[in-house]
Every structure is written in C-alpha cells, then in structure tokens.
Amino acid sequence: QVQLVESGGGSAQTGGSLRLSCTASGSPVTRLCMAWWRQAPGKAREAVAHYDSTASVLYEGYATGRFTISRDDAKNTLDLQIDRLKPDDSASYYCAAVVRAPNMRLGYCGFAYDVWGQGMQVTVSS
C-alpha cells in the first residue's frame, strides 16, 4: 500500500523560495505517477505539476517558470521547488500518486491519482 508524507512547508516571504518534499513508501517512485496539488482557502484544489513514472514532466500553465518538480529515485521522493514566492502561493500543498498498472498506456496514468498525502501549509507573507 502506497503512502505519501509531505515535508518542507512553512512560512516564507514574498520573493523567497521553498522546497517541498514528498516521501513515498510501499512502492518505488519509479512505478508511480505522481503530482503536486494545492488548495487555497475558499478555492478548489488545483494541480501544480505532474511527474510520470517514465520521468516526463507536465506543469499547469500558471506553474511554468517558478515551480520545478523533480524526483529522487534514491530517496524515493518527489520534490517541488517554488521560487519567487508570491502571497497567492499560500495554500495547503498535497502530494498525490497512483501506481502505473502494467497495462496502463495513458500518459501520467490519466491523472487518476488515488493516494494522497495529508497536506501541509505554505504561507507566503508580503
């Protein structure tokens, strides 16, 4: 059973950087399609970036340029670097994953994530 634990959130100032990490257990990350999502107060949860088991990467439009998603196979983690932080980046950030089944041909496993971390707060002050 796959479990995800996020770390690295907290408070930062506008213009600064944060690096979030998601540690997976129960499966090598190389068998997972994974992603970072976020949810601001009063808003719907939105995807930030996706990382396919094949190591392909896909960013949501707004995330291009300031967000960098990466995977560390040795540590079994998925990281998210956020640069030039803005107050609008304040949100709960969640890691998500799904195991790529042998017969799954869709890119990014069809974005059908079925395992979620508990989430962690990121607060950016101006």
MOQUI-V102327 format. One record per residue. N is the residue number from 1. RES is the residue in three letters. PSI is psi in whole degrees, 0 to 359 (NA if undefined). Layout:
BEGIN
<<N	RES	PSI> <N	RES	PSI>>
END
This chain:
BEGIN
<<1	GLN	127> <2	VAL	135> <3	GLN	148> <4	LEU	136> <5	VAL	121> <6	GLU	153> <7	SER	163> <8	GLY	356> <9	GLY	182> <10	GLY	207> <11	SER	146> <12	ALA	167> <13	GLN	156> <14	THR	133> <15	GLY	347> <16	GLY	192> <17	SER	154> <18	LEU	149> <19	ARG	117> <20	LEU	146> <21	SER	144> <22	CYS	116> <23	THR	125> <24	ALA	144> <25	SER	154> <26	GLY	349> <27	SER	145> <28	PRO	142> <29	VAL	339> <30	THR	346> <31	ARG	1> <32	LEU	144> <33	CYS	131> <34	MET	165> <35	ALA	161> <36	TRP	136> <37	TRP	166> <38	ARG	157> <39	GLN	117> <40	ALA	156> <41	PRO	130> <42	GLY	3> <43	LYS	160> <44	ALA	154> <45	ARG	136> <46	GLU	147> <47	ALA	148> <48	VAL	306> <49	ALA	154> <50	HIS	147> <51	TYR	110> <52	ASP	158> <53	SER	334> <54	THR	359> <55	ALA	10> <56	SER	149> <57	VAL	142> <58	LEU	126> <59	TYR	143> <60	GLU	154> <61	GLY	314> <62	TYR	341> <63	ALA	353> <64	THR	127> <65	GLY	318> <66	ARG	343> <67	PHE	138> <68	THR	119> <69	ILE	140> <70	SER	160> <71	ARG	138> <72	ASP	103> <73	ASP	327> <74	ALA	322> <75	LYS	350> <76	ASN	46> <77	THR	158> <78	LEU	124> <79	ASP	156> <80	LEU	115> <81	GLN	127> <82	ILE	118> <83	ASP	162> <84	ARG	55> <85	LEU	144> <86	LYS	154> <87	PRO	328> <88	ASP	348> <89	ASP	351> <90	SER	124> <91	ALA	170> <92	SER	130> <93	TYR	134> <94	TYR	142> <95	CYS	141> <96	ALA	154> <97	ALA	160> <98	VAL	143> <99	VAL	131> <100	ARG	113> <101	ALA	153> <102	PRO	328> <103	ASN	8> <104	MET	121> <105	ARG	349> <106	LEU	140> <107	GLY	143> <108	TYR	28> <109	CYS	30> <110	GLY	17> <111	PHE	26> <112	ALA	62> <113	TYR	134> <114	ASP	5> <115	VAL	133> <116	TRP	146> <117	GLY	177> <118	GLN	346> <119	GLY	154> <120	MET	151> <121	GLN	137> <122	VAL	125> <123	THR	123> <124	VAL	121> <125	SER	147> <126	SER	NA>>
END
